[in-house]
């Protein structure tokens, strides 16, 4: 209590101050409660209730969301909406509803604000609208990667992966039993496999440019998973929640552009070495005016590969190693199957 009185003595509040605070709080709550955008009548039902601003987020934090989804499906049907923070998600359950949804092309396009900021909206493959342009890009990329060895059997990139595994084993051995975090080195190894495919080379683990690339990737990933909070646009110095995504994606894109320029200087049309070479050859064919592939889209497609392939692979390998440490019998079976 003494601390409270001390605080009040340092920051005395007049009756006017208290009244102002109460009026602000009351106005804010009323605005949140009544200033709501009217929902069109043809939308699926909205789950009622929830907390001011946070809506049903606290419910998800205290209850198994799978049980919640089943409960709401029984109450509102197989298709309904749920508000979480400032956003709204559509939940689809039941075989018939899911089958009907998956058969429609409109649901084949991904919508994710922070990711679209990083990927240029429709310049890449990851977030491009489903249609003819998307299909041509995907078909081209799949064809090139098959030619580069992303496949099973003869001519695959298995040798490159095993070579990178040898480097990661050497790096782990260098710690001589001391505690260390394997996640960073696994992300480096995964990134090196992607670099071998798209740049035609791997980087040493101590390479300064490659370390900068890895740091940029880590910061970009951290920015992309941040959820937008209500009224964040009105907070000074945080008015643009996507600023961090744009900053780090531009750094990654700059790295990619430098590699494209290096490839352009010594491109051999008769002997393409990697993914960038194949893209440059395709660009030289003018692609009917660049309708589905241009240099900007090449940058964003390459960025997709790093965003989608580095952290995900590293996280999977990290968990696999953890499970083998916890279950030595499984580790032994893995060794026997080498």
N, C-alpha and C positions, 0 to 999 in steps of 0.2 A: 504494500500500500504506500509505503514511503516513497518508492520509486515513482509511483503514479502521481503523487502530489508534487514531487520534484519536477516531473515532466510538465505538469500543468503550470507550475510556477515559471518555468522557462518559456513556455509557449502558452500564455494565457488566452483563453477563448472568451470573447464577449458574447452577449446574448445574440447580437447580430450575426456573429460568426456561426454560432450553433444553428440559428434559423436558416442561414444561407445553405449550410451543409444539408440540413433536413429537406429543404426545398429542392436542392439538386438531386438528392437520392430519390425523393418521391417522383420528381419529373422523369428521372432516368428510368425508374421501374415502370412508370405508366407508359413511357415511350416504347419500351421494349414489349410491353404487354399489348398495346393497342395499335401501334404503328406497324402493322404487318401487311406485307404484300398479299393481295387477295389471290388465292389459288384458282386456276381454271377448273371448271367443273368436270373436265374429261380426264383428270389425273387420278391415279390410284390413291386410295385413302391414306391419310397421314396419321401416324400413331400419335394420339393425344398425350398431353402431360409434358413432363420435363421441367428442367430448371431454367430460370432466366439466363439468357446468353449461352449457357453450356448445353441447354436442351437435355438430350438423353445421354450425354457423355458420362456423367457420374453413375448412371445405371449400368453402363457397360463396364465401368471400373470395379463395380461391386458384385456383379452377377455374370455368370457364364453366358457369353453372347449367343452361344448355340441354343441354349434353353430359351433365351429371350426371343430369338428368331422363330423358334417353333411355337412359342406361346402367341406371338403377334400374328403368325400365319393362321392360327386357328381362329383368332379374333377378327382379323381384317381380310383374310383371303391369301391366295398365293402371291399376289403382287401388292406391295404397299411401300410407303415412304417413311423414313425415320430421319429426324433432324439431329445432327451432331455438331455442336458448336455453331458456327455460322453457315455450315453446309447442310445439304440434304442428300441422303442416299436412297436409292431404290432397291428394295430387296425382292428377289424373285426366288420362289421355292416351289417344289412340286415338279414331277417329271413333265407333265403336259405344258406347263408355263415355260419351263426352261427350254424344252425342245422347240417350242414356237419362237422364243426369243433368239435362240442360236441359229435358226434358219433364216433370219433376216439380216441383210447386209448392213443395215444401219447400226447394228450392235457390234460390228466388226471394227469400228473405229474407236480408238482409245481416247479418253478425255481426262487429262491431268494437267492442271494449270502450271505448276512449277516445272514439270517435265517439258511441256510445250514451250515454255520460255527458253529452256536450254536447247531444245531440238529444232527451233525455228518454225514450230507450228506444223507445216506440211512439207518441209524440205527433206525430211529423212524417210525412214521406213517405220520406225517405232511408233510415231504419232501421226503419220500421214493418213488422210482420209481414205477409207477403203474404196477402191475404184481401179480404173485402168492404169493410171500412173503408179499407184501402189503395187499393182500386180507386175508391171514391167520392171520396176526397181527390184522387187523381191526375186523375180525370176533371174534377173541379171546377176544379183549378188550370190544367189544359191549356185548358179552355174559356175561363176568364177571360183567360189570356195571349193566346189567339188574338184575343179581343175587343180587347185592348190593343195588338195589332200585332205580336206575336211569331209572324210567319208570313212567307211569301214573297208578293211582289206588292203590289197596291194596299192602302193602309191599314196598311202595316208600319211598324216603328219605325226604318226606314232613315234618315229625316230626323234623328231624335234621335241616332243613332249618328254620322252625318256631322257634326252640330253638336258632339258631344263630341270627335270627331277634330280639328275646327278648334281647339278649346280646347287639346288636347294639343300640336298643332303650334305654337301661340302660346307655350306653356310651354317647349317645346324650343328655339324660336328665341330665347327670352330668355337662354339661356346663351351666345349669341354665339360659338359654337365652343369654349367651355371644356369640359373633361371633366365628365361628370355620369353618374349612374345613372338610366337610363330606367325601370327596373322599378317604382320607387315611383310614378312618375307614371302608368304604364300600369295599375297596380293601382287608382289613384284614378279613372282614366277608366272602367275596368270596373265599379268600385263605383258610379260615378255613373249608368251605364246601368241598373243594378239599382235604384238609388234612384228614378230617373225612373219606373220601372214600378211599384214598390211604394209609394213615398211621394208620387209625383206631382210631384217636383221634383229638380233636381240641386243640388249644393253647389259653391260656389267652392273652388278648390284650397287657398286659405288659410283656409277656414272652420275654426274651432277645434273645433267638435263633430264635424265630418267627419274632421279629422285624428285626433281621439281614437278615432273609429270605426275608421279604418284601422290605427292602432297596436294596438287591441284585436284586430282581425282577424289581424294579423301574429303577435301573441303567441299567440293561440288556435291558429293553424296550426302554430306551432313546438311547442306542447305536444302537439298531437294526433299528430304524427309520431314522438314519442319512443316507443321500444319499451320495454315493461316488462322490467326486468332481474330475474334470480333473486334472491330474498331481499331485494328492495328494501323490502318491508314492515317489515323488522326494522331498517332503518337509521334512527337518530334524525333527526328533522326531515324525513325523506323517506318516512315511513311510508305516506303516501297519494299514490301516483304520479299519480292523477287530479285532485289538488287544483288544479293549474294550469289544467286544462281546465275545471273547474267555475267557477273564479274568472273567467276571461276570457269564458266563455260567458254567465255571469250579467251581465257588463258589456254584452255585445252585446244580450242580451235586454232589459236595462233601456233601452237606446237604442230598441229596437223598441217597447217598451211605451209610451214617451213619445210616439212618433209615432202609435201607435194612439189614445191619448187625445186628441191634437190633431185627429185625423180624426173622432173621435166627436163633438167639440164643434161641428163645422161640416159634418156629414154631410148631403148632399142625396140622398134616396132616388131622386129623378127624374133625377139627373145624377151617377152615380158616376165619380170621376176616375181612380182607380188601383186596385191590387190590394187595398189595405187597405179601401177603400170597399166593394168587392164582398164581401170577407170579413165586414165588419160587417153588410151587408144580409143575407147568408146566416145570420149568427148571430141576427139579428132574427126570422128565420123559425123559430127554435127547433130546426131540423134534427131534428125528431122527438125532442127531448130532448137534443140535443147528442151523439148516439151516434158520429158520425164527424167532427164539427167543433165545437170550442169555442174560447174565446179563448186558452187555453193552447196548443192545437195550432196556432192561427194564428201565435203567436209563434215556435214551433219550425219551422213551415214557412217563415216569412220568414228565420229563421236559416239554414235549409238553403240558401236562394238565395244568401246571402252566402258561406257556407262553400264551396259547390260552384262558384260562378260567378265569384268575384273572383280568387283566386290562380291558378286554372287558366287563365283567359282572359289574365291578365297574363303568365304564363309562356309561353303560346303566342305572344303578340304579341312578347315579348322575343326568343324564338328566331327568329321571322320577321324581325325587324329585323336581328338578328345575321347571318342568312344573306344578307339583301339587302346588308349592308355588305360581306360577304366575296365576294359574287358580284354585281358592279355590273351585269352583263348581265341578271340576273334582276330587279334593281331597275328597270332601264329598261323591261322588259316590264310590270312592275306599273304604272309611270307611264303607259305607253301604253294600258293597259286601263282607266284611270280614266274 
